[in-house]
Amino acid sequence: MTASAHRWRLQAPAAALVASCAAFALFGCGGSDDHEAKPATYVAGVAATGAPIANATVTLKDGRGNSQSATTAADGSFRAPSTGLSPPYLLRVDAPAGYLYSVSADGLRTTTINVTTLTDLATRVWFTVYGATSLDAVFTNPSGIAFPTSTQIEDVEALIDGVFALWLADAGIDGSTNNLISTPFRADGTGIDAVLEQTTVDGWVITISGLVPTVGATKAGAYPTSARPLQAVERTQVTTLSFDNEGKTVTVESEVTAGTEVSASVATTVVPTSTATETAFQQIDADIKAIAETANQKGEALTADDLLPFIDPDLLMQGLNQREWADLMVAQIGLTEGVTFGGYLIDLDQLDTVNGTAHGYFTFTETANGQTATNREESRFRLVDGKWLLSGDGRPGYMYVKAESITDQGGSNTPVMVNASTREGAYLSATVSGWTWTDLPMLPDDETSVDEAGHRFRGFWRSLDSVPPAGTAFTIRLQPPGGPSEEYVVTMNAATGAFVWITSAPEGTAADVIGKTITLAWTLPATVVIDEVNLQGAVHAGPLETGVECDIWGETLGTTATSGEIFIPTTCGGEAVNWVDLAVNVEGVNGEELTAFRIYQ
């Protein structure tokens, strides 16, 4: 499930739809046809692969095997009667290169169902995860085969949205409001049709290629002081899908290249193919939404007690228990006038409805001044007394292994950073193992970090000298003061060779920015689907080796933001600030990390 999942739309009555020829322009309405009798119910749409599929047979079938047919017009539009059929529907177009399929995106008898390369992918993905070995065979004889419900196929449609996200954005398509199956379009080389023209599919390998405007390359070691001109480059994405029928999952592996930028990612998603899995998705999503709704209702009066009903009593989230995490949420939300909070489930990569456990990713959003910022989090979920609750990551600190593209005044590099930011004094030492490394000692943090709720962390870190493949598993071993060591497995994020560059920042030293609100500007990458853009940083007080560090955050930013403001406080932990680290952090939907630093000493 994603942010676009389960969108509700109003369906106009059929009488309103026939009021004028304009209402049917997409479906071949014209001339004397306006006065002909129309079927009581029908399915309309467009069949296209980047060019309209003309004069092709369209067959509409329901789960009982009943069918109706029609023929596409020169522009690929069609209108097939659905009288006597019961949704959900399975639709097939006899295209010149082979059959293309689509399914209902709602439960209506009169509706829009497009048939394209993208709807065909979504349909085949769902039936493959469901366990069907041949979609052609299912269409020929659907007896005993369930067709996907509208909410089930919506989740898969959102998955395909994610695969094509870069290209949909370039074509001016908003994936949060556009539905690949049910949103009308024209096969005229614009919008969705432009994406179809750029796409080829060979089995489960998808290749998309086209020219895109992107920021010109920056010479290594240079620190740009002004925006660079846009240059058109060839961008190519190769995506491979693979399946686990037992786990009911699909894995998406992608590599995107544009000029010198190369980004690679791998992500696994549970596909709901049963009532039990669909219900779990909906209830987990509802739990996260309830946290956001409670925050909005309570506003500045929000307390940790208000959030506890939605949090597993056994939660362990980045070293915080249920009460501590609720305290931190209250401190971080800090709603003020004009600010609204949101939340939703992004997806699940593990789901066990029998034992009531799940694992996946969710996001909280904050909207202010027309900008919506997101904060993607990894978590487990647990069924407690019949209710799915947020259960945390199960780790005693903020742990990750990340390939991070970094730029600063001195140039650029892409180190792999291992981090175990644990509660202060909880562990004596740490090691990391994975890929070609075994029990590498991790270094202790120089300073204590204090979060917004006052919790103190001082853990361990390590920089690795090469970049493993995305999805590589690592084991972090922590040694507490007493008892055996503890092991935690983390997976490396998606890697990218793209960079973010700060193009404008105040000059001077820490003394020149402390106590002021300053503005930074930056570039964005061309090969990463952006999930978050944050202007953040840390201020330091006291000696470097023994002082304290406090996090600071800039204004709320959307995913296309290229500038922002941040206030630099004068104190941290009751002491005067003497050092400022600012960072523009861009995160991709697959965990890509790109950071541009500006340091003031």
C-alpha positions as CSV (number, residue, x, y, z in Angstrom):
1,M,0.0,0.0,0.0
2,T,1.2,3.5,-0.8
3,A,0.2,7.1,-0.4
4,S,-1.9,6.7,-3.4
5,A,-3.6,3.5,-2.3
6,H,-7.4,3.3,-1.8
7,R,-8.3,6.6,-3.4
8,W,-12.1,7.2,-3.4
9,R,-13.7,8.8,-6.4
10,L,-17.2,10.0,-7.1
11,Q,-18.8,8.2,-10.0
12,A,-21.1,10.4,-12.2
13,P,-24.5,8.8,-13.0
14,A,-24.7,7.3,-16.5
15,A,-27.4,9.9,-17.5
16,A,-24.9,12.7,-16.7
17,L,-22.2,11.1,-18.8
18,V,-24.4,11.0,-22.0
19,A,-25.4,14.7,-21.6
20,S,-23.1,15.8,-24.4
21,C,-20.7,14.5,-27.0
22,A,-17.8,16.1,-25.1
23,A,-18.4,13.7,-22.2
24,F,-17.6,10.8,-24.6
25,A,-14.8,12.4,-26.7
26,L,-12.4,9.9,-25.4
27,F,-14.6,7.0,-26.4
28,G,-15.3,7.7,-30.0
29,C,-18.5,9.7,-29.5
30,G,-19.5,11.7,-32.6
31,G,-22.0,12.3,-35.4
32,S,-25.3,10.5,-35.5
33,D,-24.1,8.1,-32.8
34,D,-25.3,10.6,-30.2
35,H,-28.9,9.6,-30.9
36,E,-28.3,5.8,-30.9
37,A,-29.4,3.7,-27.9
38,K,-26.7,3.2,-25.4
39,P,-26.2,0.0,-23.4
40,A,-27.5,0.1,-19.9
41,T,-24.0,-0.4,-18.5
42,Y,-20.6,-0.4,-20.2
43,V,-16.9,-0.3,-19.7
44,A,-15.0,2.4,-21.6
45,G,-11.3,3.1,-22.0
46,V,-8.3,3.4,-24.3
47,A,-6.0,0.7,-25.5
48,A,-2.5,1.9,-26.3
49,T,1.2,0.9,-26.1
50,G,2.6,4.4,-26.9
51,A,0.4,4.4,-30.1
52,P,-3.3,3.6,-30.2
53,I,-4.3,0.0,-30.7
54,A,-6.8,0.4,-33.5
55,N,-9.4,-2.0,-34.8
56,A,-8.6,-4.6,-32.1
57,T,-11.0,-6.9,-30.3
58,V,-11.7,-6.0,-26.7
59,T,-13.2,-8.8,-24.5
60,L,-14.7,-8.1,-21.1
61,K,-15.2,-11.0,-18.8
62,D,-16.4,-11.5,-15.2
63,G,-15.5,-14.2,-12.7
64,R,-18.4,-16.4,-13.8
65,G,-17.0,-16.6,-17.3
66,N,-19.7,-14.3,-18.9
67,S,-18.3,-12.0,-21.5
68,Q,-19.0,-9.1,-23.9
69,S,-16.9,-7.7,-26.6
70,A,-16.2,-4.5,-28.6
71,T,-13.7,-3.2,-31.2
72,T,-11.3,-0.3,-30.7
73,A,-11.6,2.9,-32.8
74,A,-8.7,4.5,-34.7
75,D,-7.7,6.4,-31.6
76,G,-7.6,3.2,-29.4
77,S,-10.9,4.1,-27.6
78,F,-13.6,1.5,-27.0
79,R,-16.9,1.0,-25.2
80,A,-17.8,-2.5,-24.3
81,P,-21.3,-3.4,-22.9
82,S,-21.2,-4.8,-19.4
83,T,-24.9,-5.7,-19.2
84,G,-25.3,-9.1,-17.6
85,L,-21.8,-9.1,-16.2
86,S,-20.8,-8.7,-12.5
87,P,-17.6,-6.9,-11.4
88,P,-14.8,-7.3,-10.8
89,Y,-13.9,-7.6,-14.5
90,L,-10.9,-8.9,-16.4
91,L,-10.3,-7.2,-19.8
92,R,-8.3,-8.4,-22.8
93,V,-7.2,-6.6,-26.0
94,D,-6.0,-8.6,-29.0
95,A,-3.0,-6.3,-29.7
96,P,-0.8,-6.9,-32.7
97,A,2.1,-8.0,-30.5
98,G,0.0,-10.3,-28.3
99,Y,-2.7,-10.1,-25.6
100,L,-2.7,-7.1,-23.2
101,Y,-4.8,-7.3,-20.0
102,S,-6.4,-5.0,-17.5
103,V,-8.8,-5.3,-14.5
104,S,-11.4,-3.3,-12.6
105,A,-10.1,-0.5,-10.5
106,D,-13.5,-0.3,-8.7
107,G,-16.7,-2.3,-8.2
108,L,-18.8,-0.4,-10.7
109,R,-20.6,-1.9,-13.7
110,T,-20.2,1.3,-15.7
111,T,-16.6,2.4,-15.4
112,T,-13.3,3.2,-17.1
113,I,-10.7,0.4,-17.7
114,N,-7.7,1.3,-19.8
115,V,-5.6,-1.4,-21.4
116,T,-1.9,-0.5,-21.7
117,T,1.6,-1.9,-21.2
118,L,1.3,-0.6,-17.6
119,T,-2.1,-2.1,-16.8
120,D,-0.9,-5.4,-18.3
121,L,2.0,-5.4,-15.9
122,A,-0.2,-4.7,-12.9
123,T,-2.6,-7.4,-13.9
124,R,0.1,-10.0,-14.5
125,V,1.8,-9.2,-11.2
126,W,-1.3,-9.7,-9.2
127,F,-2.2,-13.0,-10.8
128,T,1.4,-14.3,-10.7
129,V,1.6,-13.6,-6.9
130,Y,-1.9,-15.2,-6.5
131,G,-0.5,-18.4,-8.0
132,A,-1.8,-18.4,-11.6
133,T,0.7,-19.9,-14.0
134,S,-1.0,-18.6,-17.1
135,L,-3.1,-15.5,-17.4
136,D,-4.2,-16.6,-20.8
137,A,-5.6,-19.8,-19.2
138,V,-7.3,-17.8,-16.5
139,F,-9.1,-15.6,-19.0
140,T,-10.1,-18.6,-21.1
141,N,-11.6,-20.5,-18.1
142,P,-11.9,-18.3,-14.9
143,S,-13.9,-20.9,-13.0
144,G,-12.7,-21.1,-9.4
145,I,-10.2,-18.2,-9.9
146,A,-10.7,-15.1,-7.8
147,F,-10.3,-11.8,-9.6
148,P,-8.7,-9.0,-7.6
149,T,-10.8,-6.6,-5.6
150,S,-10.5,-2.9,-6.3
151,T,-8.4,-2.4,-3.1
152,Q,-6.1,-5.3,-3.9
153,I,-5.4,-4.1,-7.5
154,E,-5.0,-0.6,-6.2
155,D,-2.0,-1.7,-4.2
156,V,-0.4,-3.3,-7.3
157,E,-1.3,-0.3,-9.4
158,A,0.6,1.8,-6.8
159,L,3.6,-0.6,-7.1
160,I,3.7,0.0,-10.9
161,D,3.4,3.7,-10.2
162,G,6.5,3.4,-8.1
163,V,8.4,1.5,-10.9
164,F,7.6,4.3,-13.4
165,A,7.7,7.2,-10.8
166,L,10.5,9.2,-12.5
167,W,8.9,9.0,-15.9
168,L,5.4,9.8,-14.7
169,A,6.8,12.9,-13.0
170,D,8.6,14.0,-16.2
171,A,5.3,13.5,-18.1
172,G,3.4,15.7,-15.6
173,I,1.5,12.8,-14.0
174,D,0.7,13.0,-10.3
175,G,0.7,9.4,-9.1
176,S,-1.3,10.4,-6.0
177,T,-4.3,11.3,-8.1
178,N,-3.8,9.5,-11.4
179,N,-4.9,5.9,-11.7
180,L,-3.2,3.9,-14.5
181,I,-6.3,1.8,-14.9
182,S,-9.3,4.1,-14.5
183,T,-8.1,7.7,-15.3
184,P,-9.1,8.6,-18.9
185,F,-6.3,9.6,-21.3
186,R,-5.6,10.1,-25.0
187,A,-3.1,8.1,-27.0
188,D,-1.6,11.3,-28.5
189,G,2.0,11.1,-27.3
190,T,1.5,13.2,-24.2
191,G,1.1,12.3,-20.5
192,I,0.8,8.5,-19.8
193,D,1.1,7.8,-23.6
194,A,4.5,9.5,-23.6
195,V,5.6,7.0,-20.9
196,L,4.2,4.1,-22.9
197,E,6.3,5.2,-25.9
198,Q,9.5,5.1,-23.8
199,T,8.7,1.6,-22.4
200,T,9.5,-1.9,-23.6
201,V,8.7,-5.1,-21.7
202,D,10.3,-8.5,-22.2
203,G,8.9,-11.0,-19.7
204,W,9.6,-9.4,-16.3
205,V,12.3,-7.1,-17.5
206,I,11.1,-3.5,-18.1
207,T,13.3,-1.0,-19.9
208,I,12.4,2.7,-20.1
209,S,14.6,5.2,-21.9
210,G,14.4,8.9,-22.9
211,L,15.9,12.3,-22.8
212,V,15.5,14.3,-19.6
213,P,16.8,17.6,-18.4
214,T,19.3,17.3,-15.6
215,V,21.9,19.4,-13.9
216,G,25.3,19.3,-15.6
217,A,28.2,17.3,-14.0
218,T,30.3,19.0,-11.3
219,K,34.0,18.5,-11.3
220,A,35.2,16.5,-8.3
221,G,36.6,18.8,-5.7
222,A,34.7,21.8,-6.9
223,Y,32.2,23.6,-4.7
224,P,29.7,25.4,-6.9
225,T,28.6,28.8,-5.9
226,S,25.8,29.2,-8.4
227,A,23.3,26.9,-10.2
228,R,24.6,25.1,-13.2
229,P,22.8,25.1,-16.6
230,L,20.3,22.3,-17.4
231,Q,21.5,19.8,-20.0
232,A,19.5,17.1,-21.8
233,V,20.8,13.6,-21.1
234,E,19.7,10.1,-22.0
235,R,18.2,8.4,-19.0
236,T,17.7,4.7,-19.0
237,Q,16.0,2.5,-16.3
238,V,16.1,-1.3,-16.3
239,T,13.8,-3.0,-13.8
240,T,13.5,-6.7,-13.2
241,L,10.6,-8.2,-11.2
242,S,10.8,-11.6,-9.4
243,F,8.3,-13.4,-7.2
244,D,7.9,-15.4,-4.0
245,N,4.5,-17.2,-4.2
246,E,4.9,-18.6,-0.7
247,G,5.5,-15.2,0.9
248,K,3.1,-13.5,-1.6
249,T,5.7,-10.9,-2.5
250,V,7.2,-9.3,-5.6
251,T,10.8,-8.0,-5.6
252,V,11.7,-5.0,-7.8
253,E,15.3,-4.5,-8.8
254,S,16.2,-1.3,-10.7
255,E,19.2,0.5,-12.1
256,V,18.8,4.0,-13.5
257,T,21.5,5.8,-15.4
258,A,21.6,9.4,-16.6
259,G,25.0,10.8,-17.7
260,T,27.4,10.1,-14.8
261,E,24.6,9.3,-12.3
262,V,23.9,5.7,-11.6
263,S,21.3,4.6,-9.0
264,A,20.5,1.0,-8.0
265,S,17.8,-0.3,-5.7
266,V,16.0,-3.4,-4.6
267,A,12.7,-3.6,-2.7
268,T,10.3,-6.3,-1.8
269,T,6.6,-5.8,-1.4
270,V,3.7,-8.0,-0.1
271,V,0.9,-8.2,-2.6
272,P,-2.5,-8.6,-1.0
273,T,-4.3,-11.6,-2.7
274,S,-6.7,-12.6,0.1
275,T,-9.2,-11.0,2.4
276,A,-6.9,-11.6,5.4
277,T,-3.9,-9.8,3.9
278,E,-6.1,-7.0,2.5
279,T,-7.6,-6.5,6.0
280,A,-4.2,-6.4,7.6
281,F,-3.0,-3.7,5.1
282,Q,-6.1,-1.6,5.8
283,Q,-5.9,-1.9,9.6
284,I,-2.2,-1.1,9.8
285,D,-2.7,1.9,7.5
286,A,-5.7,2.9,9.7
287,D,-3.5,2.7,12.9
288,I,-0.9,5.1,11.4
289,K,-3.6,7.4,10.2
290,A,-5.2,7.4,13.7
291,I,-1.9,8.7,15.2
292,A,-1.9,11.6,12.7
293,E,-5.6,12.3,13.2
294,T,-5.1,12.3,17.0
295,A,-2.2,14.8,16.7
296,N,-4.3,17.1,14.6
297,Q,-7.3,16.9,17.0
298,K,-5.2,17.6,20.1
299,G,-2.9,20.2,18.5
300,E,-0.6,21.8,21.1
301,A,-2.4,19.9,23.9
302,L,-1.2,16.5,22.5
303,T,0.4,14.2,25.1
304,A,2.1,10.9,25.0
305,D,-1.0,9.3,26.7
306,D,-3.0,10.3,23.6
307,L,-0.7,8.2,21.4
308,L,-0.2,5.1,23.6
309,P,-3.4,3.3,22.3
310,F,-1.9,3.0,18.8
311,I,1.5,1.8,19.9
312,D,2.5,-1.8,20.9
313,P,3.2,-1.9,24.7
314,D,6.3,-4.0,23.7
315,L,7.5,-1.5,21.2
316,L,11.3,-0.9,20.8
317,M,12.0,1.8,18.3
318,Q,15.5,3.0,17.7
319,G,16.3,2.4,21.4
320,L,13.1,3.9,22.8
321,N,10.3,2.0,24.5
322,Q,6.6,2.7,24.1
323,R,6.4,5.7,26.5
324,E,9.7,7.2,25.3
325,W,8.8,7.0,21.7
326,A,5.4,8.6,22.3
327,D,7.3,11.4,24.2
328,L,9.6,11.9,21.2
329,M,6.6,11.9,18.8
330,V,5.0,14.7,20.8
331,A,8.2,16.7,20.9
332,Q,8.8,16.3,17.2
333,I,5.2,16.9,16.0
334,G,4.9,20.2,18.0
335,L,1.9,21.3,16.0
336,T,1.4,25.1,15.6
337,E,-1.2,27.1,13.8
338,G,-1.3,26.4,10.1
339,V,0.5,23.0,10.4
340,T,-1.2,19.7,9.8
341,F,0.1,16.2,10.4
342,G,-0.5,13.1,8.3
343,G,0.5,9.4,8.0
344,Y,0.1,6.3,6.0
345,L,1.5,2.8,5.4
346,I,3.9,2.8,2.4
347,D,4.2,-1.0,2.0
348,L,4.9,-4.3,3.8
349,D,7.7,-6.6,2.9
350,Q,6.7,-9.3,5.4
351,L,3.2,-10.3,6.6
352,D,2.1,-13.3,8.7
353,T,-1.6,-13.0,9.3
354,V,-1.6,-16.4,11.3
355,N,0.8,-15.2,13.9
356,G,-0.1,-11.5,13.7
357,T,3.2,-10.0,12.7
358,A,4.3,-7.8,9.9
359,H,7.2,-5.6,8.8
360,G,7.4,-2.7,6.4
361,Y,7.6,1.0,6.0
362,F,5.3,3.9,6.9
363,T,5.6,7.7,6.7
364,F,4.5,10.7,8.7
365,T,3.9,13.9,6.9
366,E,3.8,17.6,7.9
367,T,2.2,20.2,5.8
368,A,2.9,23.9,6.3
369,N,2.9,26.9,3.9
370,G,1.9,24.7,1.0
371,Q,4.9,22.3,1.4
372,T,4.5,18.7,2.6
373,A,7.5,17.0,4.2
374,T,7.7,13.3,4.7
375,N,9.5,11.1,7.1
376,R,9.9,7.5,6.1
377,E,10.3,4.9,8.9
378,E,11.0,1.2,9.1
379,S,8.9,-0.7,11.6
380,R,7.4,-4.0,12.7
381,F,3.6,-4.3,13.3
382,R,1.9,-6.6,15.7
383,L,-1.7,-7.8,16.2
384,V,-2.5,-7.1,19.9
385,D,-6.0,-8.0,21.2
386,G,-7.4,-8.0,17.7
387,K,-5.8,-4.7,16.7
388,W,-2.7,-4.1,14.5
389,L,-0.3,-1.7,16.4
390,L,2.9,-0.1,15.5
391,S,5.7,-2.2,17.1
392,G,9.0,-0.5,16.3
393,D,12.2,-1.8,14.6
394,G,13.2,-4.0,17.6
395,R,16.6,-2.4,17.9
396,P,18.3,-0.7,20.9
397,G,19.3,2.3,18.8
398,Y,19.3,3.9,15.5
399,M,21.1,1.3,13.3
400,Y,21.9,1.4,9.6
401,V,24.3,0.5,6.9
402,K,24.1,3.2,4.2
403,A,25.8,4.1,1.0
404,E,25.6,7.9,1.2
405,S,26.5,10.3,-1.6
406,I,28.2,13.2,0.2
407,T,29.3,16.6,-1.0
408,D,30.8,19.5,1.0
409,Q,33.1,22.5,0.4
410,G,36.0,20.0,-0.4
411,G,34.3,17.8,-3.1
412,S,32.3,14.6,-3.2
413,N,32.5,10.9,-2.2
414,T,30.3,7.9,-1.6
415,P,31.3,6.2,1.7
416,V,29.4,3.3,3.2
417,M,28.6,4.3,6.8
418,V,27.7,1.8,9.5
419,N,25.9,3.4,12.5
420,A,24.7,2.1,15.9
421,S,23.5,5.1,17.8
422,T,22.6,3.5,21.1
423,R,21.5,4.9,24.5
424,E,24.3,6.5,26.4
425,G,26.2,3.9,28.5
426,A,24.2,1.0,27.3
427,Y,27.0,-0.8,25.4
428,L,30.8,-1.0,25.7
429,S,31.7,-1.9,22.1
430,A,30.4,-2.9,18.7
431,T,31.5,-4.8,15.6
432,V,30.0,-5.2,12.1
433,S,30.1,-8.2,9.7
434,G,28.8,-8.5,6.2
435,W,29.8,-8.9,2.6
436,T,33.6,-9.1,2.7
437,W,34.0,-7.9,6.3
438,T,34.0,-9.9,9.5
439,D,33.8,-8.5,13.0
440,L,35.2,-5.1,12.1
441,P,35.5,-3.0,15.2
442,M,33.3,0.1,15.3
443,L,34.5,3.4,16.7
444,P,32.8,5.1,19.6
445,D,31.0,8.4,18.9
446,D,32.9,11.5,19.9
447,E,29.9,13.3,21.3
448,T,26.6,12.6,23.1
449,S,23.6,13.3,20.9
450,V,20.4,14.6,22.5
451,D,17.0,14.2,20.7
452,E,14.0,16.6,21.0
453,A,12.6,14.7,24.0
454,G,15.9,14.8,25.9
455,H,17.0,11.2,25.3
456,R,20.7,10.8,25.2
457,F,22.6,8.6,22.7
458,R,26.3,7.8,22.3
459,G,27.0,4.8,20.1
460,F,29.4,3.5,17.5
461,W,30.2,4.0,13.8
462,R,32.4,2.7,11.0
463,S,33.2,3.8,7.5
464,L,33.6,1.0,4.9
465,D,35.9,1.3,1.9
466,S,33.8,-0.1,-0.9
467,V,30.1,-0.2,-1.8
468,P,28.3,-3.6,-1.6
469,P,25.1,-4.3,-3.7
470,A,21.9,-2.8,-2.5
471,G,20.1,-5.2,-0.1
472,T,23.2,-6.8,1.3
473,A,22.6,-7.9,4.9
474,F,25.0,-6.9,7.8
475,T,25.2,-8.0,11.4
476,I,25.9,-5.4,14.1
477,R,27.1,-7.0,17.3
478,L,26.8,-5.0,20.5
479,Q,28.5,-5.8,23.8
480,P,26.6,-4.7,26.9
481,P,28.5,-4.1,30.3
482,G,27.3,-7.5,31.5
483,G,26.0,-10.7,29.8
484,P,26.4,-12.0,26.2
485,S,26.7,-9.9,23.1
486,E,23.6,-9.0,21.1
487,E,23.2,-9.2,17.3
488,Y,21.0,-7.2,15.0
489,V,20.7,-7.6,11.2
490,V,20.3,-4.5,9.0
491,T,20.1,-4.3,5.3
492,M,22.1,-1.9,3.1
493,N,20.1,0.8,1.4
494,A,19.9,1.5,-2.4
495,A,23.1,3.0,-3.7
496,T,23.4,6.0,-6.0
497,G,26.2,7.8,-7.8
498,A,24.1,10.9,-7.9
499,F,24.9,13.9,-5.7
500,V,23.2,16.9,-4.2
501,W,25.2,20.2,-4.4
502,I,24.7,23.3,-2.2
503,T,24.7,26.1,-4.7
504,S,24.2,29.0,-2.3
505,A,25.0,29.4,1.4
506,P,26.2,32.3,3.7
507,E,29.9,32.8,3.9
508,G,31.8,33.1,7.1
509,T,32.3,31.3,10.4
510,A,30.0,29.9,13.1
511,A,29.9,33.3,14.7
512,D,28.4,34.7,11.5
513,V,25.4,32.4,11.5
514,I,24.6,31.6,15.2
515,G,21.4,33.2,16.3
516,K,20.2,33.9,12.7
517,T,17.8,32.4,10.2
518,I,19.8,31.6,7.1
519,T,18.9,30.4,3.6
520,L,20.5,27.6,1.6
521,A,19.9,26.5,-2.1
522,W,20.8,23.2,-3.7
523,T,20.4,20.9,-6.7
524,L,18.4,17.6,-6.9
525,P,19.3,14.3,-8.6
526,A,17.9,13.0,-11.9
527,T,18.0,9.2,-11.2
528,V,16.4,9.0,-7.7
529,V,12.6,9.0,-6.9
530,I,12.7,11.5,-4.1
531,D,10.8,10.7,-0.9
532,E,12.1,13.3,1.5
533,V,14.0,16.6,1.2
534,N,15.2,18.0,4.6
535,L,17.2,21.0,5.6
536,Q,18.7,19.9,9.0
537,G,21.9,20.0,11.0
538,A,23.5,19.9,14.4
539,V,25.0,22.5,16.7
540,H,27.8,21.7,19.0
541,A,28.7,23.1,22.4
542,G,31.7,22.6,24.6
543,P,34.9,20.7,23.6
544,L,34.7,18.6,20.5
545,E,35.6,15.3,22.3
546,T,33.5,15.8,25.4
547,G,30.8,18.3,24.4
548,V,27.2,17.9,23.5
549,E,25.3,18.0,20.1
550,C,21.8,19.1,19.4
551,D,19.7,18.4,16.3
552,I,18.2,21.3,14.4
553,W,15.6,21.3,11.6
554,G,14.7,23.8,8.9
555,E,11.3,24.7,7.5
556,T,8.9,22.1,6.1
557,L,10.0,21.1,2.6
558,G,8.3,19.2,-0.3
559,T,10.1,16.7,-2.5
560,T,10.9,19.2,-5.2
561,A,12.3,21.9,-2.9
562,T,15.6,23.4,-3.9
563,S,16.0,26.0,-1.2
564,G,15.0,26.5,2.4
565,E,15.5,28.4,5.7
566,I,16.9,27.2,9.0
567,F,17.4,28.9,12.4
568,I,20.7,28.5,14.2
569,P,20.2,28.5,18.0
570,T,22.7,30.1,20.4
571,T,22.8,27.3,23.0
572,C,22.8,23.5,23.1
573,G,22.4,21.6,26.4
574,G,22.6,24.9,28.3
575,E,26.0,25.8,26.8
576,A,27.0,28.3,24.1
577,V,27.1,26.9,20.5
578,N,30.5,27.1,18.9
579,W,30.2,24.8,15.9
580,V,27.4,24.4,13.2
581,D,27.0,21.5,10.8
582,L,24.2,22.0,8.2
583,A,23.0,19.4,5.8
584,V,20.6,19.2,2.9
585,N,19.5,15.6,3.0
586,V,17.6,13.9,0.2
587,E,16.2,10.4,0.6
588,G,14.8,8.2,-2.1
589,V,11.8,5.9,-1.9
590,N,14.2,2.9,-1.9
591,G,16.4,4.3,0.9
592,E,18.9,6.2,-1.2
593,E,20.8,8.8,0.8
594,L,22.3,12.0,-0.6
595,T,23.7,14.7,1.6
596,A,25.3,18.0,1.0
597,F,27.1,19.6,4.0
598,R,28.0,23.1,4.9
599,I,30.2,23.4,8.1
600,Y,30.7,26.6,10.1
601,Q,33.5,26.5,12.7
